[in-house]
Amino acid sequence: MERIADTKFEIKKKMDKGFFRDKEVLVMGLGRFGGGADVAKFLAKADAKVTVTDLAGSEELTGSIEQLKEFPQIKYRLGYHEERDFTEAQIIVANPAISPDNKFLQIARKKKRFITSQVGIFFELCPAKIIGITGANGKSTTTALTAHLLQAGLGKKNCKYTNVWLSGNIGNEPLLITLDEIKPSDLVVLELSSFQIEQLAETRRMPAIALLTNLTPNHLDRYKTFEKYCAAKELMFSMQKLDQAKPAVSIFNAEDGFGCKWFEKYSKDTGRRCIEFSADDVSAGIREQYILPGKANLSNLAAAMAVAKCAGADEETIKSCVGKFKALAHRLEFVAQVDGVRYYNDSKATTPDSTIVALESFEVPEILIAGGYDKGIAFTQLGAKIAKKVKTAILIGQTAGKIAETIGTSGKAKIKFAKSLAEAVQLAKLEAIRGDVVLLSPACASFDMFDNFEQRGTEFCRLVRMTKS
């Protein structure tokens, strides 16, 4: 029997920027988030023979296809997958949203095709040190904050890096087409999803510095159990390269159950340095400069500070720049104040726990807009929080009924249903009085009504601003 793993190793060992030249490469999953387009551009520039396949049709993928118009040599198989593409391609680059047990990937494995990913290629070819940030809640804000603090350190006495790059699941600059600009003396800060971490596990490469924000249930439509979801996240730490001369750095949240458990577990390793952080690490002087509301955002800042200090940033540098950090779009983003009512866009809150965090960020009465695509996560704790804290819950999408059932009638929250986001915003305007907060924090993915959370958040902002005019 041929040893497939050995064959893969020989292929990967030779990977460089000329590796893809003249090879038949299949990009599985163009998608609408930019990752597939980034891969296809990179491969086309590397002189590969590229075919892109996606179950979505050309009309749904117009934006992504438009990004590739300068590469007329790329072939497309849209609206369906063709089995022969997976048997004839030498290399298959799979989108992270595609489950590892997908039947077409299984076909490719049986034919011993080399299967890789956008993030896998990046880790193979990136010359710089990589910082990886993962978790259930707060990882995008933590990732952006980390890059912001590191940028502030450029040129300082203790700074040993020349530039900072921000990318990954956060959706900023593409990963692969920036590779030519990244130098060995740079730092790369990546937000990594559980899907991307699983793909990295295939390459046996993980970030030199890895951080966990926290863990709560998510993506149970794919993982089925919380334990399996956690196991995927833990790969980022269990597979870090241990080296006594250059120890791997693993950073955990001291206020999170899994963070405490994993800190204790991995602190025993030689060749690894373990660090804990908590919201209490943020000094009063820095808190005064920080504009994001709620304890969760203090925890995000503490996490970013832990990474920045590993890279040589000091307290004064952090204090001088933290007030200049701008909240990311769709993450407790202040939209407008209308008739004394403040509107916040937290469309990125796609789990019940992230919405609970958002609700805890305000002390004033809240009108909550929630609901969306059903990922199979229970809403019990969210319902209890809404019943206790929310003035009016306006529910939309597939999960509206489920959320309403968990709220019940014992609390103070009034429950209303809306058939669209536009109707929800109008209801919120009628319910709110001066001093209230209207919060879009759906606790669910967006796919039942929108292409993605960005589209949902953008539409909410548009609707709010219309009420202002």
C-alpha positions as CSV (number, residue, x, y, z in Angstrom):
1,M,0.0,0.0,0.0
2,E,1.3,3.4,-0.9
3,R,1.9,5.7,2.1
4,I,-0.2,8.8,1.2
5,A,1.2,10.8,4.2
6,D,4.7,10.3,2.9
7,T,3.7,11.4,-0.6
8,K,2.1,14.5,0.8
9,F,5.2,15.3,2.9
10,E,7.4,15.1,-0.2
11,I,5.1,17.5,-2.1
12,K,4.8,20.0,0.8
13,K,8.6,19.9,1.4
14,K,9.1,21.3,-2.0
15,M,6.5,24.0,-1.8
16,D,7.8,27.4,-2.8
17,K,6.4,30.2,-5.0
18,G,7.2,28.2,-8.1
19,F,5.5,25.1,-6.8
20,F,2.2,25.7,-8.6
21,R,3.6,26.5,-12.1
22,D,1.9,24.5,-14.9
23,K,0.0,22.3,-12.4
24,E,-3.7,21.6,-12.7
25,V,-5.2,23.2,-9.6
26,L,-8.9,23.1,-8.6
27,V,-10.2,25.8,-6.3
28,M,-13.2,24.4,-4.4
29,G,-15.5,27.1,-3.2
30,L,-15.1,30.6,-4.7
31,G,-17.6,32.0,-2.1
32,R,-18.6,35.6,-1.5
33,F,-16.2,36.5,1.3
34,G,-13.0,37.1,-0.7
35,G,-11.0,34.0,0.3
36,G,-11.7,32.0,-2.9
37,A,-10.8,35.0,-5.1
38,D,-7.6,35.5,-3.2
39,V,-6.6,31.9,-3.8
40,A,-7.5,32.0,-7.5
41,K,-5.6,35.3,-8.0
42,F,-2.5,33.8,-6.3
43,L,-2.6,30.7,-8.3
44,A,-3.1,32.5,-11.6
45,K,-0.2,34.8,-10.8
46,A,1.8,31.6,-10.0
47,D,1.1,30.3,-13.5
48,A,-1.1,27.4,-12.4
49,K,-3.8,26.0,-14.6
50,V,-6.8,27.1,-12.5
51,T,-10.3,25.8,-12.4
52,V,-12.8,27.3,-9.9
53,T,-15.8,25.2,-8.8
54,D,-18.7,26.3,-6.6
55,L,-22.2,25.0,-5.9
56,A,-23.5,28.6,-6.2
57,G,-24.3,30.0,-9.6
58,S,-22.6,32.8,-11.5
59,E,-25.3,35.3,-10.5
60,E,-24.7,34.7,-6.8
61,L,-21.0,35.0,-7.2
62,T,-20.9,38.1,-9.4
63,G,-18.7,40.1,-7.0
64,S,-16.1,37.4,-6.6
65,I,-16.0,36.7,-10.4
66,E,-15.6,40.4,-11.0
67,Q,-12.4,40.4,-8.8
68,L,-10.9,37.8,-11.2
69,K,-11.7,39.5,-14.5
70,E,-8.0,40.3,-15.2
71,F,-7.4,36.5,-15.3
72,P,-9.3,35.3,-18.4
73,Q,-7.4,32.0,-18.3
74,I,-9.3,30.8,-15.2
75,K,-12.0,28.3,-15.9
76,Y,-15.3,28.1,-14.0
77,R,-17.6,25.2,-13.0
78,L,-20.4,27.0,-11.2
79,G,-23.8,25.8,-9.9
80,Y,-22.5,22.2,-9.5
81,H,-19.3,20.1,-8.9
82,E,-18.0,17.7,-11.5
83,E,-16.5,14.5,-10.2
84,R,-13.8,14.4,-12.9
85,D,-12.4,17.8,-11.8
86,F,-11.5,16.2,-8.5
87,T,-9.8,13.2,-10.0
88,E,-8.0,15.1,-12.8
89,A,-6.6,18.0,-10.8
90,Q,-3.2,17.6,-9.3
91,I,-3.9,20.0,-6.4
92,I,-7.2,20.9,-4.7
93,V,-7.5,24.1,-2.6
94,A,-10.6,23.8,-0.4
95,N,-12.5,26.7,1.1
96,P,-12.7,26.5,4.9
97,A,-16.5,26.3,4.9
98,I,-16.3,22.9,3.2
99,S,-16.4,20.1,5.6
100,P,-13.4,17.7,5.5
101,D,-15.8,14.7,5.0
102,N,-17.3,16.3,1.8
103,K,-17.9,13.5,-0.7
104,F,-15.9,15.3,-3.5
105,L,-12.9,15.7,-1.2
106,Q,-13.2,12.0,-0.3
107,I,-13.1,11.2,-4.0
108,A,-9.9,13.3,-4.4
109,R,-8.3,11.5,-1.4
110,K,-9.0,8.1,-2.9
111,K,-7.1,9.3,-6.0
112,K,-4.3,10.5,-3.7
113,R,-4.7,14.1,-4.9
114,F,-2.9,16.8,-2.9
115,I,-5.5,18.7,-0.9
116,T,-4.6,22.1,0.7
117,S,-6.1,25.4,1.7
118,Q,-5.6,29.2,1.5
119,V,-4.3,29.3,5.1
120,G,-2.2,26.2,4.6
121,I,-0.4,27.7,1.6
122,F,0.1,30.9,3.5
123,F,1.7,29.2,6.5
124,E,4.0,27.2,4.1
125,L,5.2,30.3,2.3
126,C,5.1,33.2,4.8
127,P,8.6,34.2,5.9
128,A,7.4,36.2,9.0
129,K,6.4,35.2,12.5
130,I,2.7,34.6,12.8
131,I,0.4,35.5,15.7
132,G,-2.9,33.5,15.6
133,I,-6.0,34.5,17.6
134,T,-9.0,32.3,17.9
135,G,-12.1,31.9,20.2
136,A,-15.8,32.1,20.2
137,N,-16.4,35.8,21.1
138,G,-14.3,38.9,20.7
139,K,-11.7,37.4,18.4
140,S,-12.1,40.0,15.6
141,T,-11.8,42.9,18.0
142,T,-8.9,41.3,19.8
143,T,-7.1,40.6,16.5
144,A,-7.6,44.2,15.2
145,L,-6.6,45.6,18.6
146,T,-3.4,43.5,18.7
147,A,-2.4,44.8,15.3
148,H,-3.2,48.3,16.4
149,L,-1.0,48.1,19.5
150,L,1.8,46.4,17.6
151,Q,1.7,49.2,14.9
152,A,2.1,51.8,17.6
153,G,5.3,50.0,18.7
154,L,7.0,50.4,15.3
155,G,10.1,52.4,15.7
156,K,10.2,52.2,19.5
157,K,13.3,51.1,21.4
158,N,12.2,47.5,22.2
159,C,10.6,46.9,18.8
160,K,12.3,44.2,16.8
161,Y,9.9,44.0,13.9
162,T,9.6,46.2,10.8
163,N,5.9,46.0,9.8
164,V,2.6,44.5,10.9
165,W,0.1,42.7,8.7
166,L,-3.6,42.1,9.7
167,S,-5.6,39.4,8.0
168,G,-7.3,36.0,8.3
169,N,-10.9,35.3,9.2
170,I,-11.3,39.0,10.1
171,G,-11.7,39.8,6.4
172,N,-9.1,42.5,5.9
173,E,-6.3,42.2,3.4
174,P,-6.2,38.9,1.5
175,L,-3.7,36.4,2.7
176,L,-1.9,35.1,-0.4
177,I,-1.5,38.0,-2.7
178,T,0.3,40.0,-0.1
179,L,3.0,37.3,0.4
180,D,5.5,39.0,-1.9
181,E,5.5,42.1,0.4
182,I,5.9,40.3,3.7
183,K,9.5,40.3,5.0
184,P,11.1,37.9,7.6
185,S,11.3,40.8,10.1
186,D,7.6,41.5,10.0
187,L,4.8,40.3,12.2
188,V,1.5,38.8,10.8
189,V,-1.6,38.9,13.0
190,L,-4.3,36.5,11.9
191,E,-7.8,35.8,13.2
192,L,-8.3,32.0,12.8
193,S,-11.6,30.2,12.7
194,S,-12.0,26.6,13.8
195,F,-12.4,25.6,10.2
196,Q,-9.1,27.2,9.3
197,I,-7.3,25.6,12.3
198,E,-8.5,22.2,11.1
199,Q,-7.0,22.9,7.7
200,L,-3.7,24.0,9.3
201,A,-3.6,20.8,11.2
202,E,-3.2,19.0,7.8
203,T,0.1,21.0,7.3
204,R,1.2,20.4,10.9
205,R,2.0,24.2,11.2
206,M,0.6,26.5,13.8
207,P,1.3,30.1,14.9
208,A,4.4,30.9,16.9
209,I,2.1,32.9,19.2
210,A,-1.4,31.6,19.8
211,L,-4.2,33.2,21.8
212,L,-7.6,32.0,22.9
213,T,-10.2,34.6,23.8
214,N,-12.9,32.3,25.2
215,L,-15.0,29.3,24.2
216,T,-18.8,29.0,24.0
217,P,-20.9,26.8,21.7
218,N,-20.8,27.7,18.0
219,H,-21.0,26.0,14.6
220,L,-22.9,23.0,16.0
221,D,-24.6,22.6,12.6
222,R,-21.1,21.3,11.5
223,Y,-19.5,19.9,14.6
224,K,-22.7,18.4,16.2
225,T,-21.2,18.7,19.7
226,F,-19.5,21.5,21.7
227,E,-16.7,19.1,22.6
228,K,-15.8,18.6,18.9
229,Y,-15.9,22.3,18.3
230,C,-13.5,22.8,21.3
231,A,-11.2,20.1,20.0
232,A,-10.9,21.9,16.7
233,K,-9.8,25.1,18.5
234,E,-7.4,23.3,20.7
235,L,-5.4,22.0,17.7
236,M,-3.9,25.5,17.5
237,F,-2.1,24.9,20.8
238,S,-1.5,21.2,20.8
239,M,0.2,21.4,17.5
240,Q,2.4,24.4,18.1
241,K,6.1,23.7,17.5
242,L,7.9,23.4,20.9
243,D,11.5,24.7,21.0
244,Q,13.5,25.5,24.1
245,A,15.6,28.0,22.2
246,K,12.6,29.8,20.7
247,P,9.6,28.8,22.8
248,A,6.1,28.7,21.4
249,V,3.8,31.2,23.2
250,S,0.3,30.2,24.3
251,I,-2.0,32.8,25.8
252,F,-5.2,32.0,27.6
253,N,-8.1,33.9,29.3
254,A,-7.9,33.4,33.1
255,E,-11.7,34.2,33.3
256,D,-12.7,31.4,30.9
257,G,-13.1,27.8,32.0
258,F,-11.3,26.3,28.9
259,G,-8.6,29.0,29.1
260,C,-7.9,28.0,32.8
261,K,-7.9,24.3,31.9
262,W,-5.6,24.7,28.9
263,F,-3.2,27.0,30.7
264,E,-2.7,24.4,33.4
265,K,-2.4,21.7,30.8
266,Y,0.1,23.4,28.5
267,S,2.2,25.1,31.2
268,K,3.7,21.7,31.8
269,D,5.4,21.6,28.4
270,T,9.0,22.4,27.9
271,G,9.6,24.6,24.8
272,R,6.4,26.5,25.5
273,R,5.7,29.8,27.4
274,C,2.2,30.1,28.8
275,I,0.6,33.4,29.7
276,E,-2.8,34.3,31.3
277,F,-4.8,37.5,30.9
278,S,-7.9,39.0,32.4
279,A,-9.8,42.3,32.2
280,D,-8.2,43.3,35.6
281,D,-4.9,43.5,33.8
282,V,-5.9,46.8,32.2
283,S,-4.7,49.7,34.3
284,A,-6.9,52.6,35.3
285,G,-4.9,54.9,33.1
286,I,-5.4,52.8,30.0
287,R,-9.1,52.2,30.8
288,E,-9.6,56.0,30.8
289,Q,-8.4,56.1,27.2
290,Y,-10.4,53.1,25.9
291,I,-13.8,53.8,24.3
292,L,-15.3,50.4,23.8
293,P,-18.1,49.6,26.3
294,G,-18.4,46.6,28.6
295,K,-16.2,44.1,30.5
296,A,-15.9,41.9,27.4
297,N,-14.1,44.6,25.6
298,L,-11.8,45.1,28.5
299,S,-11.0,41.4,28.2
300,N,-10.3,41.9,24.5
301,L,-7.9,44.7,25.3
302,A,-6.1,42.7,28.0
303,A,-5.6,39.9,25.4
304,A,-4.2,42.3,22.8
305,M,-1.9,43.8,25.5
306,A,-0.6,40.4,26.4
307,V,0.5,39.8,22.8
308,A,1.8,43.3,22.3
309,K,4.0,43.0,25.5
310,C,5.4,39.7,24.1
311,A,6.6,41.7,21.1
312,G,8.2,44.4,23.3
313,A,5.4,47.0,23.7
314,D,5.4,48.9,27.0
315,E,2.6,50.4,29.1
316,E,3.2,53.9,27.9
317,T,3.0,53.0,24.2
318,I,-0.2,51.1,24.8
319,K,-1.7,54.0,26.7
320,S,-0.8,56.5,24.0
321,C,-2.5,54.7,21.2
322,V,-5.5,52.8,22.7
323,G,-7.8,55.8,22.5
324,K,-7.2,56.0,18.8
325,F,-8.6,52.5,18.1
326,K,-11.8,52.5,16.2
327,A,-14.4,49.8,16.8
328,L,-14.8,47.3,13.9
329,A,-17.8,47.5,11.8
330,H,-20.7,45.3,12.9
331,R,-19.2,44.7,16.4
332,L,-21.1,46.9,18.9
333,E,-20.7,49.7,16.3
334,F,-22.4,52.9,17.2
335,V,-24.6,53.9,14.2
336,A,-26.5,57.1,15.2
337,Q,-28.5,58.8,17.8
338,V,-32.1,59.5,16.8
339,D,-34.4,61.5,19.0
340,G,-32.2,60.7,22.0
341,V,-32.1,56.9,21.2
342,R,-28.7,55.3,20.5
343,Y,-28.6,52.6,17.8
344,Y,-25.8,50.0,17.8
345,N,-25.0,47.5,15.0
346,D,-23.7,44.2,16.5
347,S,-24.5,42.0,13.4
348,K,-21.3,40.0,13.9
349,A,-22.9,38.5,17.1
350,T,-23.9,35.2,15.5
351,T,-24.1,33.1,18.7
352,P,-26.3,33.4,21.8
353,D,-23.3,34.0,24.0
354,S,-22.0,36.9,21.9
355,T,-25.4,38.5,22.2
356,I,-25.4,38.0,26.0
357,V,-22.0,39.8,26.0
358,A,-23.5,42.7,24.0
359,L,-26.5,43.0,26.3
360,E,-24.2,43.2,29.3
361,S,-22.4,46.1,27.8
362,F,-25.2,48.6,28.5
363,E,-26.8,49.8,31.7
364,V,-29.7,51.6,30.0
365,P,-33.0,50.0,28.7
366,E,-32.5,48.0,25.6
367,I,-34.6,47.2,22.6
368,L,-33.1,44.1,21.1
369,I,-33.4,42.9,17.5
370,A,-32.4,39.2,17.3
371,G,-32.9,36.1,15.3
372,G,-31.8,34.6,12.0
373,Y,-30.4,31.4,10.5
374,D,-30.5,28.3,12.8
375,K,-27.1,26.8,13.6
376,G,-28.5,24.3,16.1
377,I,-27.4,26.2,19.2
378,A,-29.7,26.4,22.3
379,F,-31.1,29.8,23.3
380,T,-31.9,28.9,26.9
381,Q,-29.4,31.2,28.6
382,L,-30.0,34.0,26.1
383,G,-33.8,33.8,26.7
384,A,-33.2,34.1,30.4
385,K,-31.0,37.2,29.9
386,I,-33.5,38.8,27.6
387,A,-36.3,38.2,30.0
388,K,-34.4,39.8,32.8
389,K,-32.7,42.7,31.0
390,V,-34.4,43.7,27.8
391,K,-37.3,46.1,27.5
392,T,-38.6,44.8,24.1
393,A,-37.3,41.9,22.0
394,I,-38.1,42.2,18.3
395,L,-37.5,38.8,16.7
396,I,-36.8,37.9,13.0
397,G,-35.8,35.0,10.9
398,Q,-35.9,31.2,11.2
399,T,-35.1,31.2,15.0
400,A,-37.7,33.9,16.0
401,G,-40.1,31.3,17.5
402,K,-37.3,29.4,19.3
403,I,-36.0,32.5,20.9
404,A,-39.5,33.6,22.0
405,E,-40.1,30.2,23.7
406,T,-36.9,30.6,25.8
407,I,-37.9,34.2,26.8
408,G,-41.3,33.1,28.1
409,T,-43.7,35.4,29.9
410,S,-42.1,35.5,33.4
411,G,-39.7,38.4,32.7
412,K,-40.2,42.0,31.9
413,A,-39.4,41.8,28.2
414,K,-42.1,42.5,25.7
415,I,-41.9,40.2,22.6
416,K,-42.7,41.3,19.1
417,F,-42.2,39.6,15.7
418,A,-41.1,41.2,12.4
419,K,-41.1,39.7,8.9
420,S,-38.1,41.8,7.8
421,L,-35.2,43.8,9.3
422,A,-36.9,47.0,7.9
423,E,-40.1,46.2,9.9
424,A,-37.9,45.4,13.0
425,V,-36.3,48.8,12.8
426,Q,-39.6,50.5,12.5
427,L,-41.0,48.6,15.5
428,A,-37.8,49.5,17.5
429,K,-38.4,53.2,16.7
430,L,-41.9,53.0,18.1
431,E,-40.8,51.1,21.2
432,A,-37.8,53.3,22.1
433,I,-37.9,56.5,24.2
434,R,-35.1,59.0,24.9
435,G,-32.2,57.4,26.7
436,D,-32.9,53.9,25.4
437,V,-30.5,51.8,23.2
438,V,-31.6,49.9,20.1
439,L,-29.3,47.0,19.6
440,L,-29.1,44.7,16.6
441,S,-27.4,41.6,18.0
442,P,-28.9,38.6,16.3
443,A,-27.4,35.7,18.1
444,C,-27.6,33.8,14.8
445,A,-26.0,33.7,11.4
446,S,-27.6,35.7,8.6
447,F,-28.1,33.1,5.8
448,D,-31.9,32.9,6.0
449,M,-32.3,36.6,5.1
450,F,-28.9,37.9,4.0
451,D,-25.7,36.8,2.2
452,N,-23.6,37.4,5.3
453,F,-23.5,39.3,8.6
454,E,-21.8,42.3,6.8
455,Q,-24.8,42.7,4.5
456,R,-27.2,42.4,7.4
457,G,-25.3,45.0,9.4
458,T,-25.0,47.4,6.5
459,E,-28.7,47.2,5.9
460,F,-29.4,47.9,9.5
461,C,-27.2,51.0,9.4
462,R,-28.9,52.2,6.3
463,L,-32.4,51.8,7.8
464,V,-31.4,53.6,11.0
465,R,-30.0,56.5,9.1
466,M,-33.2,56.7,7.0
467,T,-35.1,57.2,10.3
468,K,-32.8,60.0,11.1
469,S,-33.4,61.9,7.9
